[in-house]
Amino acid sequence: MKFNHEFNAKYIIISDIFFIIAPLIIYFLVKANEGDIHEFFRSPDIGYANIVFFGQTLVRFVSGIAKTSKKLSWQFISLILTLIIVLGFLPSAVILMISLSNKYNSNLYIFQWILFFVAIIIYFIVGSIGQMYLEED
């Protein structure tokens, strides 16, 4: 059975997503067993996952762009990379640093979780594009 590059890329990205969130699932189960699920949602560990997702997005996308023989607009590539760094990676890193301090605002928990879901979506879309370029013959 032969699949096209798009399906193969999405399968790889979905596998990556599951491996990145696996420690969070384990941590959730531990906290649920202890009866302290709220602690899971206030944990800075989500920030680590956010940084990994945005970092992997950058690596996967840049690797694919570097390998492809297609003529791509460097301006558009630059914009995508800038948006991922400025609107994803940097806020995730700052929120993680704040969450590790004692002055953590509870409103940042919500923003951290929003970033988590945005990071997964961005990784799925942009990471799949990069992976498709990597899968090219």
Order of alpha helices (4+ residues) and beta strands (2+ residues): alpha-alpha-alpha-alpha-alpha-alpha
